[in-house]
Amino acid sequence: MQVHDIVFTGGRVVDPASGTDEVRGIAITDGKVSAWGHDAIEARQTIDVTGQVICPGFIDLHSHGQEIAEQRLQALDGVTTALELEAGVIPVAKAYARAGAEGRPINYGYATSWAHARMIELSGADPDGDIRTLLHHVGSPSWQGEPTASQRAHILELLENDLAAGALGIGVVVGYAPKSDPAEYLQVADLAARAGVPTYTHARPLISADPSSPVDGAVEIARAAAETGAHMHYCHVNSTSGMHVDHALSVVAQVQAAGSRVTTEAYPYGSGSTAVGAAFLDPDKLHLMNLTPRSLTFVPTGERIADRKQLEHLRATDPGGLVLVEFLDENDTVQREFLERAMTFDRAAIASDAMPLTWPGRTAADALQWPLPEKALGHPRGAGTYARAIRTLYRERQLLSLSEIIARCSLIPAQILEESVPSMATKGRISPGSDADILVFDPERITDNATYIDGTRPSTGISRVLVGGVTVVEGGAVVQDALPGRPVRRS
């Protein structure tokens, strides 16, 4: 008889892939789920989790918070794999090498970056594989301009080289260069189709919100999928669509019905976060999203931006500084329902859009410092997205069953990637043979605690998180010397 490393007993095993939702034992050996069932399972260590749920660890397709501290916050929210796909980085080899050398508590991976490639070619940005470089340059008009034919060819070459190096697709934040040529977007999608990888798009404005947009953001994504055959992933459809989300989802549903591959994601907050220098935060553009400067909170100071003059000053002097952007009022029933429709759309994934932390004095603390400094600042989605989704969509609003919300946090994200990243076929599941990326939580207690004022308060109700069979959260606390995260990349 095989003796397993660990067996969990008494827990309610929820595995959306197989439809399992019942109390059974589950064993782990050598980083894999090695057995499950109702009979006694012999193991070197037995852990009783009676009254708790055991499920696949959550997979975040959209996390800009890629450092150790930020990933610890996400682990406390049930995340076992956090990927930088929407913005991406260039070159991915540097990002993978740095994360591997430093160690990470959860699994990590990167798409290549259309915006960063443009910044290298048009703005002289450093090709350092760091999301912070993109944030620093995001407000610069130079990278948003039109490249020459030779420059465009070099941008595409940078992307192609990164795909050959294992990038998980192409991140295309076209919403940050909203006047760029739609023909270039189609070229990027065509490259992705030929390489057999998805693109991950931060859409342009919808025409209904900004009639000056060269193309409707949702239609552009749908058209690219239909014309090139590429798998187009529509990032945070909630925040880029706001109160126009029904239009965006209708466009996606139509192109899906016609056979094109378009997938979506959303997060459970009515406020987003980005660099204050973003093109769509131009004071002359705010009204298109029903915003004013007072709709923005400058993260480094925690203060709402008072007026146009202050916003212009911050955009000129600190364009990479992060702001919170209130695009929907979560306390308004009608606006909350827009948000809920984005999250409950057919096979939509939950994804956080977690941001890098802003540290006291704007200087990063010791990478291994824990607990976080009291004045470390961030958007609450970096700490509470998944617990909040379970609390609101399952426990309070009963819009999804427990298995359905777990699927949107684990199985569906894995399935979005697995066609081009075969290793994802063993993630997002908890049946024998799956990776032992596992979450144990109390479904009646799990909750988010992070707020817009205190964005780094960890979620609670999660008792244990394992990554590759290694415990990274135990008793609801970080295991500080555990850095078992492995790279996710295309083979």
Sequence and secondary structure as in RCSB ss.txt:
>XXXX:A:sequence
MQVHDIVFTGGRVVDPASGTDEVRGIAITDGKVSAWGHDAIEARQTIDVTGQVICPGFIDLHSHGQEIAEQRLQA
LDGVTTALELEAGVIPVAKAYARAGAEGRPINYGYATSWAHARMIELSGADPDGDIRTLLHHVGSPSWQGEPTAS
QRAHILELLENDLAAGALGIGVVVGYAPKSDPAEYLQVADLAARAGVPTYTHARPLISADPSSPVDGAVEIARAA
AETGAHMHYCHVNSTSGMHVDHALSVVAQVQAAGSRVTTEAYPYGSGSTAVGAAFLDPDKLHLMNLTPRSLTFVP
TGERIADRKQLEHLRATDPGGLVLVEFLDENDTVQREFLERAMTFDRAAIASDAMPLTWPGRTAADALQWPLPEK
ALGHPRGAGTYARAIRTLYRERQLLSLSEIIARCSLIPAQILEESVPSMATKGRISPGSDADILVFDPERITDNA
TYIDGTRPSTGISRVLVGGVTVVEGGAVVQDALPGRPVRRS
>XXXX:A:secstr
   EEEEEES EEEETTTTEEEE EEEEETTEEEEEESS   EEEEEE TTSEEEE EEESBB   SHHHHHHHH
TTTEEEEEE SS  S HHHHHHHHHHH  SSEEEE EEHHHHHHHHHH     S HHHHHHHTT HHHHS   HH
HHHHHHHHHHHHHHTT  SEEE GGGSTTS HHHHHHHHHHHHHHT  EEE     TTT TTSSS HHHHHHHHH
HHH   EEETTHHHHHGGGHHHHHHHHHHHHHTT  EEEEE S SEEEEETT GGG TTTGGGGT  GGGEEETT
TTEE  SHHHHHHHHHH TT EEEEE S TTSHHHHHHHHHHHHSTT EE   B   B GGGS   TT  S  TT
 B  THHHHHHHHHIIIIIIIS  S HHHHHHHHTHHHHHHHHTT GGGGGSS  STTSB  EEEE TTT B   
 SSSTT   BSEEEEEETTEEEEETTEE TT     B    
